[in-house]
Amino acid sequence: MPIFIRIGLIFFIFSSTGCGKAYQAEHIETSDFLDDYSLLKEDRQDDALLSYWRSGTDWAFYKKVIVDPVTIHKLPNSKLNVLPHADNYRLKELLDYRIREILKKDFKLVNKPGPDTLRIQFAITDADTESHIGKASVEGKITDSQTGELLMASADGRGGGKSLIGAFNGWEDIILAYQYWAAQLSYQLCEKQGRSPCQKPKSPA
């Protein structure tokens, strides 16, 4: 496919995401991305299905972030196991793009650890783009970039209510989920740091 056509298709996907909704899943299967899943608690109010936030953290102290490249930690029965390599790569790039774009509004993106620097890591554990309703699951964590202390961990899954007119199958739903997760992360950090105003992501319902 010529490069200008691919660019046009990507632009169309990104500009078309306002007409659908991404709903939170009822439950989620976890992978091996996080070290200690016993820390995670169920919390459906403005958070992931499973989440942990370290109490007593001085979030306002952090001014910079290292955003590690998004990785894939496939569940045994994940649709990712049968997706082409190119689609796996695209899934990582799309989520990485969303996270970086929204965080750079409030943080300086850096590459080296520092005393006022967070490290943010996300892994895609499942995704289905071939059905008429796309779905995805991710796990994430935030650590102090110098000490490695775990400050936040989460696991969440979202699925769509409809897709584009047959042309892209479930990709629209995946992108909507990515948009929501990025906006949710930005909102939560804004709230934790005591900044104002904090833009709450739109409800998926």
Backbone as JSON Lines, residues from 0, in Angstrom:
{"i":0,"aa":"M","n":[0.84,-1.19,0.0],"ca":[0.0,0.0,0.0],"c":[0.89,1.25,0.0]}
{"i":1,"aa":"P","n":[0.68,2.2,-0.93],"ca":[1.49,3.41,-0.97],"c":[1.44,4.15,0.35]}
{"i":2,"aa":"I","n":[2.56,4.82,0.7],"ca":[2.68,5.47,2.0],"c":[1.64,6.55,2.2]}
{"i":3,"aa":"F","n":[1.3,7.31,1.14],"ca":[0.34,8.4,1.3],"c":[-1.06,7.87,1.58]}
{"i":4,"aa":"I","n":[-1.36,6.66,1.08],"ca":[-2.66,6.06,1.36],"c":[-2.72,5.6,2.81]}
{"i":5,"aa":"R","n":[-1.6,4.99,3.29],"ca":[-1.56,4.54,4.68],"c":[-1.7,5.71,5.63]}
{"i":6,"aa":"I","n":[-1.03,6.82,5.32],"ca":[-1.14,8.01,6.17],"c":[-2.58,8.51,6.18]}
{"i":7,"aa":"G","n":[-3.21,8.49,5.02],"ca":[-4.6,8.92,4.95],"c":[-5.52,8.05,5.78]}
{"i":8,"aa":"L","n":[-5.28,6.73,5.76],"ca":[-6.11,5.81,6.54],"c":[-5.92,6.04,8.03]}
{"i":9,"aa":"I","n":[-4.65,6.23,8.45],"ca":[-4.39,6.49,9.88],"c":[-5.08,7.77,10.31]}
{"i":10,"aa":"F","n":[-5.0,8.82,9.48],"ca":[-5.67,10.07,9.82],"c":[-7.16,9.87,9.93]}
{"i":11,"aa":"F","n":[-7.73,9.08,9.03],"ca":[-9.17,8.84,9.07],"c":[-9.57,8.13,10.34]}
{"i":12,"aa":"I","n":[-8.76,7.15,10.76],"ca":[-9.05,6.42,11.99],"c":[-9.05,7.37,13.18]}
{"i":13,"aa":"F","n":[-8.02,8.21,13.27],"ca":[-7.9,9.11,14.41],"c":[-8.99,10.18,14.4]}
{"i":14,"aa":"S","n":[-9.41,10.6,13.23],"ca":[-10.42,11.65,13.16],"c":[-11.83,11.1,13.28]}
{"i":15,"aa":"S","n":[-11.99,9.78,13.32],"ca":[-13.31,9.18,13.33],"c":[-13.72,8.68,14.69]}
{"i":16,"aa":"T","n":[-12.91,8.89,15.7],"ca":[-13.14,8.22,16.96],"c":[-14.19,8.88,17.84]}
{"i":17,"aa":"G","n":[-14.81,9.95,17.37],"ca":[-15.78,10.62,18.21],"c":[-17.16,9.99,18.16]}
{"i":18,"aa":"C","n":[-17.38,8.97,17.33],"ca":[-18.73,8.47,17.13],"c":[-18.98,7.14,17.83]}
{"i":19,"aa":"G","n":[-18.08,6.69,18.67],"ca":[-18.28,5.44,19.37],"c":[-18.01,5.58,20.84]}
{"i":20,"aa":"K","n":[-18.13,4.49,21.57],"ca":[-17.87,4.49,23.01],"c":[-17.1,3.24,23.38]}
{"i":21,"aa":"A","n":[-16.25,3.39,24.39],"ca":[-15.48,2.25,24.89],"c":[-15.91,1.97,26.32]}
{"i":22,"aa":"Y","n":[-16.41,0.78,26.57],"ca":[-16.97,0.44,27.87],"c":[-16.0,-0.4,28.69]}
{"i":23,"aa":"Q","n":[-16.02,-0.17,29.99],"ca":[-15.16,-0.94,30.87],"c":[-15.65,-2.39,30.95]}
{"i":24,"aa":"A","n":[-14.69,-3.31,30.94],"ca":[-15.03,-4.72,31.01],"c":[-15.54,-5.08,32.4]}
{"i":25,"aa":"E","n":[-16.22,-6.22,32.52],"ca":[-16.74,-6.67,33.8],"c":[-15.65,-7.31,34.65]}
{"i":26,"aa":"H","n":[-14.69,-7.95,34.01],"ca":[-13.59,-8.58,34.73],"c":[-12.37,-8.61,33.82]}
{"i":27,"aa":"I","n":[-11.22,-8.92,34.39],"ca":[-10.01,-8.92,33.59],"c":[-9.08,-10.04,34.06]}
{"i":28,"aa":"E","n":[-8.42,-10.66,33.11],"ca":[-7.42,-11.67,33.42],"c":[-6.05,-10.99,33.41]}
{"i":29,"aa":"T","n":[-5.27,-11.22,34.46],"ca":[-3.98,-10.55,34.56],"c":[-2.86,-11.4,33.96]}
{"i":30,"aa":"S","n":[-1.76,-10.72,33.63],"ca":[-0.61,-11.39,33.03],"c":[0.52,-11.48,34.06]}
{"i":31,"aa":"D","n":[1.76,-11.45,33.57],"ca":[2.91,-11.46,34.48],"c":[3.69,-10.15,34.42]}
{"i":32,"aa":"F","n":[3.04,-9.09,33.95],"ca":[3.72,-7.81,33.79],"c":[4.07,-7.18,35.14]}
{"i":33,"aa":"L","n":[3.14,-7.23,36.09],"ca":[3.36,-6.65,37.41],"c":[4.01,-7.68,38.34]}
{"i":34,"aa":"D","n":[4.74,-7.19,39.32],"ca":[5.44,-8.09,40.23],"c":[4.53,-8.65,41.33]}
{"i":35,"aa":"D","n":[3.58,-7.84,41.81],"ca":[2.75,-8.26,42.95],"c":[1.3,-7.85,42.72]}
{"i":36,"aa":"Y","n":[0.5,-8.81,42.27],"ca":[-0.91,-8.52,41.97],"c":[-1.77,-8.47,43.23]}
{"i":37,"aa":"S","n":[-1.23,-8.91,44.35],"ca":[-2.0,-8.87,45.6],"c":[-2.24,-7.44,46.06]}
{"i":38,"aa":"L","n":[-1.47,-6.49,45.55],"ca":[-1.64,-5.08,45.92],"c":[-2.88,-4.47,45.27]}
{"i":39,"aa":"L","n":[-3.28,-5.03,44.15],"ca":[-4.37,-4.43,43.38],"c":[-5.72,-4.7,44.01]}
{"i":40,"aa":"K","n":[-6.54,-3.67,44.06],"ca":[-7.9,-3.76,44.61],"c":[-8.91,-3.32,43.56]}
{"i":41,"aa":"E","n":[-10.12,-3.88,43.68],"ca":[-11.18,-3.48,42.75],"c":[-11.63,-2.08,43.06]}
{"i":42,"aa":"D","n":[-11.73,-1.26,42.01],"ca":[-12.16,0.12,42.18],"c":[-12.69,0.62,40.85]}
{"i":43,"aa":"R","n":[-14.0,0.61,40.7],"ca":[-14.61,0.99,39.43],"c":[-14.87,2.48,39.31]}
{"i":44,"aa":"Q","n":[-14.67,3.25,40.38],"ca":[-15.01,4.66,40.33],"c":[-13.82,5.48,39.82]}
{"i":45,"aa":"D","n":[-13.9,5.89,38.56],"ca":[-12.86,6.72,37.94],"c":[-11.49,6.05,37.96]}
{"i":46,"aa":"D","n":[-11.45,4.73,37.95],"ca":[-10.18,4.04,37.98],"c":[-10.27,2.75,37.18]}
{"i":47,"aa":"A","n":[-9.15,2.06,37.12],"ca":[-9.12,0.77,36.43],"c":[-9.89,-0.27,37.23]}
{"i":48,"aa":"L","n":[-10.18,-1.4,36.6],"ca":[-10.85,-2.48,37.31],"c":[-10.07,-2.88,38.55]}
{"i":49,"aa":"L","n":[-8.76,-2.98,38.41],"ca":[-7.88,-3.29,39.53],"c":[-6.82,-2.2,39.61]}
{"i":50,"aa":"S","n":[-6.59,-1.65,40.8],"ca":[-5.62,-0.58,40.9],"c":[-4.98,-0.5,42.28]}
{"i":51,"aa":"Y","n":[-3.84,0.15,42.32],"ca":[-3.11,0.4,43.56],"c":[-2.43,1.76,43.45]}
{"i":52,"aa":"W","n":[-2.62,2.59,44.47],"ca":[-1.93,3.86,44.57],"c":[-1.24,3.91,45.93]}
{"i":53,"aa":"R","n":[0.05,4.11,45.94],"ca":[0.8,4.13,47.19],"c":[0.39,5.33,48.02]}
{"i":54,"aa":"S","n":[-0.04,5.07,49.24],"ca":[-0.45,6.16,50.14],"c":[0.78,6.92,50.62]}
{"i":55,"aa":"G","n":[0.59,8.21,50.85],"ca":[1.67,9.03,51.35],"c":[2.64,9.54,50.3]}
{"i":56,"aa":"T","n":[2.38,9.26,49.03],"ca":[3.26,9.72,47.96],"c":[3.1,11.22,47.73]}
{"i":57,"aa":"D","n":[4.19,11.94,47.65],"ca":[4.16,13.37,47.35],"c":[4.19,13.54,45.83]}
{"i":58,"aa":"W","n":[3.04,13.39,45.21],"ca":[2.95,13.43,43.75],"c":[3.35,14.79,43.19]}
{"i":59,"aa":"A","n":[3.1,15.84,43.94],"ca":[3.41,17.19,43.45],"c":[4.91,17.4,43.28]}
{"i":60,"aa":"F","n":[5.71,16.56,43.9],"ca":[7.17,16.67,43.82],"c":[7.68,16.33,42.42]}
{"i":61,"aa":"Y","n":[6.92,15.53,41.69],"ca":[7.39,15.03,40.39],"c":[7.01,15.99,39.25]}
{"i":62,"aa":"K","n":[8.02,16.38,38.47],"ca":[7.83,17.32,37.37],"c":[8.15,16.72,36.0]}
{"i":63,"aa":"K","n":[8.8,15.56,35.99],"ca":[9.23,14.94,34.75],"c":[8.77,13.49,34.7]}
{"i":64,"aa":"V","n":[8.71,12.94,33.5],"ca":[8.34,11.53,33.35],"c":[9.2,10.86,32.29]}
{"i":65,"aa":"I","n":[9.55,9.62,32.56],"ca":[10.11,8.74,31.55],"c":[8.98,7.81,31.12]}
{"i":66,"aa":"V","n":[8.64,7.83,29.86],"ca":[7.61,6.93,29.34],"c":[8.31,5.81,28.58]}
{"i":67,"aa":"D","n":[8.37,4.64,29.18],"ca":[8.99,3.5,28.51],"c":[8.14,3.08,27.31]}
{"i":68,"aa":"P","n":[8.75,2.55,26.26],"ca":[7.96,2.04,25.14],"c":[6.96,0.99,25.61]}
{"i":69,"aa":"V","n":[5.75,1.08,25.1],"ca":[4.72,0.11,25.45],"c":[5.16,-1.28,25.0]}
{"i":70,"aa":"T","n":[4.93,-2.26,25.85],"ca":[5.29,-3.64,25.53],"c":[4.03,-4.49,25.39]}
{"i":71,"aa":"I","n":[4.21,-5.72,24.99],"ca":[3.1,-6.68,24.9],"c":[3.41,-7.89,25.77]}
{"i":72,"aa":"H","n":[2.5,-8.19,26.69],"ca":[2.6,-9.38,27.54],"c":[1.34,-10.2,27.28]}
{"i":73,"aa":"K","n":[1.42,-11.12,26.35],"ca":[0.24,-11.83,25.88],"c":[-0.28,-12.83,26.91]}
{"i":74,"aa":"L","n":[-1.59,-12.81,27.11],"ca":[-2.24,-13.85,27.89],"c":[-2.27,-15.13,27.04]}
{"i":75,"aa":"P","n":[-2.33,-16.29,27.67],"ca":[-2.3,-17.56,26.91],"c":[-3.37,-17.64,25.84]}
{"i":76,"aa":"N","n":[-4.56,-17.13,26.13],"ca":[-5.67,-17.23,25.17],"c":[-5.93,-15.91,24.44]}
{"i":77,"aa":"S","n":[-4.95,-15.02,24.45],"ca":[-5.13,-13.7,23.85],"c":[-5.2,-13.77,22.33]}
{"i":78,"aa":"K","n":[-6.03,-12.9,21.76],"ca":[-6.11,-12.76,20.31],"c":[-4.79,-12.23,19.73]}
{"i":79,"aa":"L","n":[-3.98,-11.63,20.61],"ca":[-2.69,-11.14,20.16],"c":[-1.81,-12.26,19.6]}
{"i":80,"aa":"N","n":[-2.06,-13.47,20.07],"ca":[-1.25,-14.62,19.64],"c":[-1.43,-14.96,18.17]}
{"i":81,"aa":"V","n":[-2.55,-14.51,17.6],"ca":[-2.8,-14.82,16.19],"c":[-2.78,-13.58,15.31]}
{"i":82,"aa":"L","n":[-2.57,-12.41,15.91],"ca":[-2.51,-11.19,15.12],"c":[-1.17,-11.11,14.38]}
{"i":83,"aa":"P","n":[-1.15,-10.55,13.19],"ca":[0.11,-10.36,12.47],"c":[1.05,-9.45,13.27]}
{"i":84,"aa":"H","n":[2.34,-9.63,13.06],"ca":[3.33,-8.83,13.76],"c":[3.09,-7.33,13.54]}
{"i":85,"aa":"A","n":[2.7,-6.96,12.34],"ca":[2.47,-5.55,12.03],"c":[1.34,-4.97,12.89]}
{"i":86,"aa":"D","n":[0.3,-5.76,13.15],"ca":[-0.81,-5.29,13.99],"c":[-0.38,-5.17,15.45]}
{"i":87,"aa":"N","n":[0.44,-6.12,15.93],"ca":[0.96,-6.02,17.28],"c":[1.79,-4.75,17.44]}
{"i":88,"aa":"Y","n":[2.6,-4.46,16.45],"ca":[3.43,-3.25,16.48],"c":[2.55,-2.0,16.48]}
{"i":89,"aa":"R","n":[1.52,-2.0,15.65],"ca":[0.62,-0.84,15.58],"c":[-0.1,-0.61,16.9]}
{"i":90,"aa":"L","n":[-0.51,-1.68,17.55],"ca":[-1.18,-1.56,18.85],"c":[-0.28,-0.87,19.86]}
{"i":91,"aa":"K","n":[0.99,-1.25,19.88],"ca":[1.94,-0.64,20.81],"c":[2.16,0.83,20.48]}
{"i":92,"aa":"E","n":[2.33,1.13,19.21],"ca":[2.61,2.5,18.79],"c":[1.44,3.44,19.07]}
{"i":93,"aa":"L","n":[0.23,2.97,18.86],"ca":[-0.95,3.81,19.09],"c":[-1.1,4.17,20.57]}
{"i":94,"aa":"L","n":[-0.91,3.2,21.45],"ca":[-1.03,3.48,22.88],"c":[0.11,4.36,23.35]}
{"i":95,"aa":"D","n":[1.31,4.08,22.89],"ca":[2.47,4.88,23.24],"c":[2.26,6.34,22.85]}
{"i":96,"aa":"Y","n":[1.73,6.55,21.65],"ca":[1.47,7.91,21.15],"c":[0.48,8.65,22.04]}
{"i":97,"aa":"R","n":[-0.61,7.98,22.4],"ca":[-1.63,8.61,23.22],"c":[-1.08,9.03,24.59]}
{"i":98,"aa":"I","n":[-0.32,8.15,25.21],"ca":[0.22,8.43,26.54],"c":[1.19,9.59,26.5]}
{"i":99,"aa":"R","n":[2.1,9.58,25.55],"ca":[3.09,10.65,25.44],"c":[2.44,12.0,25.14]}
{"i":100,"aa":"E","n":[1.49,12.0,24.21],"ca":[0.86,13.24,23.8],"c":[0.14,13.94,24.95]}
{"i":101,"aa":"I","n":[-0.53,13.16,25.8],"ca":[-1.3,13.79,26.87],"c":[-0.42,14.15,28.07]}
{"i":102,"aa":"L","n":[0.6,13.36,28.35],"ca":[1.45,13.64,29.51],"c":[2.39,14.82,29.27]}
{"i":103,"aa":"K","n":[2.77,15.06,28.03],"ca":[3.7,16.15,27.77],"c":[3.08,17.53,28.0]}
{"i":104,"aa":"K","n":[1.77,17.57,28.2],"ca":[1.11,18.84,28.51],"c":[1.42,19.3,29.93]}
{"i":105,"aa":"D","n":[1.67,18.35,30.83],"ca":[1.87,18.7,32.24],"c":[3.24,18.28,32.79]}
{"i":106,"aa":"F","n":[3.95,17.44,32.04],"ca":[5.26,16.97,32.5],"c":[6.29,17.16,31.39]}
{"i":107,"aa":"K","n":[7.55,17.25,31.8],"ca":[8.64,17.24,30.84],"c":[9.02,15.79,30.57]}
{"i":108,"aa":"L","n":[8.98,15.39,29.32],"ca":[9.35,14.02,28.96],"c":[10.87,13.93,28.87]}
{"i":109,"aa":"V","n":[11.44,13.01,29.62],"ca":[12.9,12.86,29.67],"c":[13.28,11.4,29.46]}
{"i":110,"aa":"N","n":[14.58,11.16,29.32],"ca":[15.08,9.81,29.08],"c":[15.93,9.26,30.21]}
{"i":111,"aa":"K","n":[16.32,10.13,31.17],"ca":[17.2,9.69,32.25],"c":[16.51,9.83,33.6]}
{"i":112,"aa":"P","n":[16.76,8.9,34.52],"ca":[16.18,8.99,35.88],"c":[16.65,10.25,36.59]}
{"i":113,"aa":"G","n":[15.81,10.74,37.48],"ca":[16.14,11.93,38.27],"c":[15.31,11.95,39.53]}
{"i":114,"aa":"P","n":[15.65,12.82,40.48],"ca":[14.95,12.85,41.77],"c":[13.49,13.28,41.67]}
{"i":115,"aa":"D","n":[13.13,14.01,40.62],"ca":[11.75,14.49,40.46],"c":[11.1,13.86,39.24]}
{"i":116,"aa":"T","n":[11.5,12.62,38.95],"ca":[11.07,11.97,37.7],"c":[10.36,10.65,37.95]}
{"i":117,"aa":"L","n":[9.2,10.5,37.32],"ca":[8.44,9.27,37.37],"c":[8.8,8.4,36.17]}
{"i":118,"aa":"R","n":[8.69,7.09,36.34],"ca":[8.81,6.17,35.21],"c":[7.45,5.5,35.0]}
{"i":119,"aa":"I","n":[6.93,5.62,33.79],"ca":[5.61,5.09,33.46],"c":[5.77,3.96,32.46]}
{"i":120,"aa":"Q","n":[5.18,2.81,32.78],"ca":[5.29,1.64,31.93],"c":[3.91,1.02,31.72]}
{"i":121,"aa":"F","n":[3.61,0.68,30.47],"ca":[2.34,0.03,30.14],"c":[2.6,-1.19,29.27]}
{"i":122,"aa":"A","n":[1.76,-2.2,29.46],"ca":[1.82,-3.41,28.63],"c":[0.42,-3.75,28.15]}
{"i":123,"aa":"I","n":[0.32,-4.11,26.89],"ca":[-0.94,-4.6,26.33],"c":[-0.99,-6.1,26.55]}
{"i":124,"aa":"T","n":[-2.05,-6.57,27.19],"ca":[-2.14,-8.0,27.5],"c":[-3.13,-8.73,26.61]}
{"i":125,"aa":"D","n":[-4.03,-8.0,25.97],"ca":[-5.0,-8.63,25.08],"c":[-5.56,-7.57,24.15]}
{"i":126,"aa":"A","n":[-5.94,-7.98,22.97],"ca":[-6.59,-7.08,22.0],"c":[-7.25,-7.91,20.93]}
{"i":127,"aa":"D","n":[-8.42,-7.47,20.5],"ca":[-9.16,-8.14,19.44],"c":[-9.62,-7.07,18.47]}
{"i":128,"aa":"T","n":[-9.05,-7.04,17.29],"ca":[-9.42,-6.04,16.28],"c":[-10.18,-6.66,15.12]}
{"i":129,"aa":"E","n":[-10.32,-7.98,15.14],"ca":[-10.91,-8.66,14.0],"c":[-12.43,-8.77,14.07]}
{"i":130,"aa":"S","n":[-12.99,-8.69,15.27],"ca":[-14.44,-8.79,15.4],"c":[-15.07,-7.42,15.15]}
{"i":131,"aa":"H","n":[-16.41,-7.37,15.13],"ca":[-17.11,-6.11,14.9],"c":[-17.03,-5.19,16.11]}
{"i":132,"aa":"I","n":[-16.74,-5.75,17.27],"ca":[-16.56,-4.94,18.48],"c":[-15.16,-5.19,19.01]}
{"i":133,"aa":"G","n":[-14.3,-4.19,18.91],"ca":[-12.93,-4.34,19.36],"c":[-12.82,-4.28,20.87]}
{"i":134,"aa":"K","n":[-11.8,-4.9,21.42],"ca":[-11.57,-4.86,22.86],"c":[-10.07,-4.96,23.13]}
{"i":135,"aa":"A","n":[-9.68,-4.44,24.3],"ca":[-8.27,-4.47,24.66],"c":[-8.14,-4.49,26.18]}
{"i":136,"aa":"S","n":[-7.01,-5.03,26.64],"ca":[-6.68,-5.04,28.07],"c":[-5.25,-4.55,28.23]}
{"i":137,"aa":"V","n":[-5.03,-3.76,29.27],"ca":[-3.69,-3.25,29.54],"c":[-3.38,-3.33,31.03]}
{"i":138,"aa":"E","n":[-2.11,-3.34,31.32],"ca":[-1.64,-3.22,32.7],"c":[-0.59,-2.12,32.72]}
{"i":139,"aa":"G","n":[-0.56,-1.36,33.81],"ca":[0.37,-0.25,33.88],"c":[0.97,-0.1,35.26]}
{"i":140,"aa":"K","n":[2.08,0.61,35.32],"ca":[2.67,0.9,36.62],"c":[3.48,2.19,36.54]}
{"i":141,"aa":"I","n":[3.54,2.87,37.69],"ca":[4.35,4.07,37.83],"c":[5.31,3.84,38.98]}
{"i":142,"aa":"T","n":[6.58,4.12,38.75],"ca":[7.59,3.97,39.78],"c":[8.41,5.25,39.9]}
{"i":143,"aa":"D","n":[9.08,5.39,41.03],"ca":[10.07,6.45,41.18],"c":[11.26,6.05,40.31]}
{"i":144,"aa":"S","n":[11.67,6.94,39.41],"ca":[12.69,6.57,38.43],"c":[14.05,6.27,39.06]}
{"i":145,"aa":"Q","n":[14.32,6.8,40.25],"ca":[15.61,6.55,40.9],"c":[15.59,5.36,41.84]}
{"i":146,"aa":"T","n":[14.55,5.28,42.66],"ca":[14.5,4.22,43.67],"c":[13.83,2.96,43.16]}
{"i":147,"aa":"G","n":[12.98,3.09,42.13],"ca":[12.22,1.95,41.63],"c":[11.0,1.62,42.48]}
{"i":148,"aa":"E","n":[10.72,2.45,43.47],"ca":[9.57,2.19,44.34],"c":[8.27,2.26,43.56]}
{"i":149,"aa":"L","n":[7.41,1.28,43.76],"ca":[6.12,1.24,43.06],"c":[5.17,2.26,43.66]}
{"i":150,"aa":"L","n":[4.66,3.16,42.81],"ca":[3.75,4.21,43.26],"c":[2.32,3.97,42.78]}
{"i":151,"aa":"M","n":[2.16,3.28,41.66],"ca":[0.85,2.98,41.1],"c":[0.93,1.73,40.27]}
{"i":152,"aa":"A","n":[-0.13,0.93,40.3],"ca":[-0.24,-0.24,39.44],"c":[-1.7,-0.42,39.07]}
{"i":153,"aa":"S","n":[-1.96,-0.92,37.88],"ca":[-3.35,-1.07,37.46],"c":[-3.49,-2.14,36.39]}
{"i":154,"aa":"A","n":[-4.72,-2.62,36.26],"ca":[-5.08,-3.56,35.19],"c":[-6.5,-3.24,34.78]}
{"i":155,"aa":"D","n":[-6.73,-3.08,33.49],"ca":[-8.05,-2.68,33.03],"c":[-8.33,-3.26,31.66]}
{"i":156,"aa":"G","n":[-9.61,-3.38,31.34],"ca":[-10.03,-3.86,30.03],"c":[-11.21,-3.05,29.54]}
{"i":157,"aa":"R","n":[-11.25,-2.78,28.25],"ca":[-12.36,-2.02,27.68],"c":[-12.73,-2.62,26.34]}
{"i":158,"aa":"G","n":[-14.01,-2.47,26.0],"ca":[-14.51,-2.94,24.71],"c":[-15.49,-1.94,24.14]}
{"i":159,"aa":"G","n":[-15.69,-1.99,22.85],"ca":[-16.55,-1.0,22.19],"c":[-17.99,-1.44,22.07]}
{"i":160,"aa":"G","n":[-18.81,-0.48,21.67],"ca":[-20.22,-0.76,21.45],"c":[-20.53,-0.92,19.97]}
{"i":161,"aa":"K","n":[-19.66,-0.35,19.14],"ca":[-19.84,-0.47,17.69],"c":[-18.52,-0.12,17.04]}
{"i":162,"aa":"S","n":[-18.38,-0.48,15.78],"ca":[-17.16,-0.15,15.05],"c":[-17.52,0.68,13.82]}
{"i":163,"aa":"L","n":[-16.52,1.09,13.08],"ca":[-16.76,1.82,11.84],"c":[-17.5,0.94,10.84]}
{"i":164,"aa":"I","n":[-17.87,1.52,9.75],"ca":[-18.76,0.83,8.81],"c":[-18.01,-0.3,8.11]}
{"i":165,"aa":"G","n":[-17.61,-1.31,8.92],"ca":[-17.04,-2.51,8.35],"c":[-15.62,-2.37,7.82]}
{"i":166,"aa":"A","n":[-15.13,-1.13,7.65],"ca":[-13.84,-0.95,6.99],"c":[-12.67,-1.29,7.89]}
{"i":167,"aa":"F","n":[-12.77,-0.95,9.17],"ca":[-11.65,-1.13,10.06],"c":[-11.96,-2.07,11.21]}
{"i":168,"aa":"N","n":[-13.12,-2.72,11.18],"ca":[-13.5,-3.69,12.2],"c":[-13.39,-3.07,13.59]}
{"i":169,"aa":"G","n":[-12.59,-3.69,14.47],"ca":[-12.56,-3.22,15.84],"c":[-11.51,-2.17,16.15]}
{"i":170,"aa":"W","n":[-10.81,-1.65,15.16],"ca":[-9.73,-0.7,15.45],"c":[-10.25,0.58,16.11]}
{"i":171,"aa":"E","n":[-11.43,1.03,15.7],"ca":[-11.97,2.26,16.3],"c":[-12.16,2.08,17.8]}
{"i":172,"aa":"D","n":[-12.69,0.92,18.2],"ca":[-12.93,0.67,19.62],"c":[-11.62,0.61,20.4]}
{"i":173,"aa":"I","n":[-10.59,0.02,19.8],"ca":[-9.28,-0.04,20.44],"c":[-8.75,1.37,20.67]}
{"i":174,"aa":"I","n":[-8.84,2.22,19.67],"ca":[-8.33,3.59,19.78],"c":[-9.11,4.37,20.83]}
{"i":175,"aa":"L","n":[-10.42,4.17,20.9],"ca":[-11.22,4.83,21.92],"c":[-10.78,4.4,23.32]}
{"i":176,"aa":"A","n":[-10.49,3.13,23.48],"ca":[-10.0,2.63,24.76],"c":[-8.67,3.28,25.11]}
{"i":177,"aa":"Y","n":[-7.78,3.37,24.13],"ca":[-6.48,4.0,24.35],"c":[-6.64,5.46,24.74]}
{"i":178,"aa":"Q","n":[-7.51,6.16,24.06],"ca":[-7.77,7.57,24.39],"c":[-8.25,7.71,25.83]}
{"i":179,"aa":"Y","n":[-9.15,6.83,26.22],"ca":[-9.69,6.9,27.58],"c":[-8.61,6.63,28.61]}
{"i":180,"aa":"W","n":[-7.8,5.59,28.39],"ca":[-6.76,5.25,29.37],"c":[-5.75,6.38,29.51]}
{"i":181,"aa":"A","n":[-5.35,7.0,28.41],"ca":[-4.41,8.11,28.46],"c":[-5.02,9.3,29.21]}
{"i":182,"aa":"A","n":[-6.28,9.62,28.89],"ca":[-6.95,10.73,29.55],"c":[-7.16,10.45,31.04]}
{"i":183,"aa":"Q","n":[-7.47,9.2,31.37],"ca":[-7.67,8.81,32.76],"c":[-6.37,8.96,33.55]}
{"i":184,"aa":"L","n":[-5.26,8.53,32.96],"ca":[-3.97,8.65,33.63],"c":[-3.62,10.12,33.88]}
{"i":185,"aa":"S","n":[-3.83,10.96,32.87],"ca":[-3.55,12.39,33.0],"c":[-4.41,13.01,34.09]}
{"i":186,"aa":"Y","n":[-5.69,12.65,34.12],"ca":[-6.61,13.19,35.12],"c":[-6.22,12.76,36.53]}
{"i":187,"aa":"Q","n":[-5.87,11.5,36.69],"ca":[-5.51,11.0,38.01],"c":[-4.25,11.67,38.54]}
{"i":188,"aa":"L","n":[-3.25,11.85,37.7],"ca":[-2.03,12.52,38.12],"c":[-2.29,13.99,38.44]}
{"i":189,"aa":"C","n":[-3.15,14.61,37.66],"ca":[-3.54,16.0,37.93],"c":[-4.19,16.13,39.3]}
{"i":190,"aa":"E","n":[-5.1,15.22,39.61],"ca":[-5.78,15.23,40.9],"c":[-4.79,14.96,42.04]}
{"i":191,"aa":"K","n":[-3.92,13.96,41.85],"ca":[-2.95,13.6,42.89],"c":[-1.99,14.75,43.18]}
{"i":192,"aa":"Q","n":[-1.67,15.54,42.15],"ca":[-0.74,16.64,42.32],"c":[-1.41,17.92,42.81]}
{"i":193,"aa":"G","n":[-2.72,17.89,42.92],"ca":[-3.43,19.06,43.41],"c":[-3.51,20.2,42.42]}
{"i":194,"aa":"R","n":[-3.38,19.89,41.13],"ca":[-3.48,20.93,40.11],"c":[-4.94,21.2,39.77]}
{"i":195,"aa":"S","n":[-5.18,22.33,39.12],"ca":[-6.55,22.68,38.74],"c":[-6.52,23.61,37.52]}
{"i":196,"aa":"P","n":[-7.48,23.44,36.59],"ca":[-8.54,22.42,36.59],"c":[-8.0,21.09,36.05]}
{"i":197,"aa":"C","n":[-8.59,20.0,36.49],"ca":[-8.25,18.66,36.0],"c":[-9.37,18.17,35.1]}
{"i":198,"aa":"Q","n":[-9.05,17.8,33.9],"ca":[-10.06,17.39,32.92],"c":[-10.38,15.92,33.08]}
{"i":199,"aa":"K","n":[-11.55,15.65,33.62],"ca":[-11.99,14.28,33.83],"c":[-12.38,13.65,32.51]}
{"i":200,"aa":"P","n":[-11.93,12.42,32.24],"ca":[-12.32,11.78,30.98],"c":[-13.82,11.53,30.94]}
{"i":201,"aa":"K","n":[-14.37,11.58,29.75],"ca":[-15.81,11.37,29.6],"c":[-16.19,9.97,30.02]}
{"i":202,"aa":"S","n":[-17.34,9.86,30.66],"ca":[-17.81,8.55,31.09],"c":[-18.05,7.66,29.89]}
{"i":203,"aa":"P","n":[-17.63,6.38,29.98],"ca":[-17.84,5.46,28.87],"c":[-19.28,5.02,28.72]}
{"i":204,"aa":"A","n":[-20.1,5.26,29.73],"ca":[-21.48,4.78,29.68],"c":[-22.38,5.73,28.91]}
